[in-house]
Amino acid sequence: MVLIRDAHLRDLPAMLAIYNQAVNTLVATFDLEEQSLEQREGWFHKHGGRYPLVIAEDEGEVIGYCCLSAFREKPAYGKTAELSIYIAENQRGKSVGSALMTEIQKRTRELDYHAVISGITGGNEASVRLHEKFGFSLVGKLREVGFKFGEWHDVHYYEWMVKEAPSS
């Protein structure tokens, strides 16, 4: 049984392992080098309150995480957040993403957001399917803005309008 809960600092090493696996093998992040625990601790402390960070846990093991972050720093963007979601390699395709997305959308409504944005690297069909399943729509793309693994990658922007979405 997968448990979805708030992330704690003690979860950070497992979250770091999931993230660094993505850094090394996927274009889901445009980081080019593994992050250190110190770097991710700074990232961790930007979450909480208005920017929830939740994990999926199975039998005590962190198997994925999802968070909301500031979309842009200017005050007029205050009701818009950016969503990130990462799943352990051996857990992809097992509904972990759906469980995390269900919880983060619940929190998004409770926090009275208006819109949520996700940037998805072109070709990441699993992420596109997950986002579309939860009401996100493609709103634009930036061509060849990230260079990783020897090639250029597009970023597709997906948006979820919170107030237009039916509550679960």
Summary of the structure (lengths in Angstrom):
residues: 168
radius of gyration: 15.3
end to end distance: 20.4
largest distance: 42.5
contacts: 483
relative contact order: 0.15
helix: 35%
strand: 36%
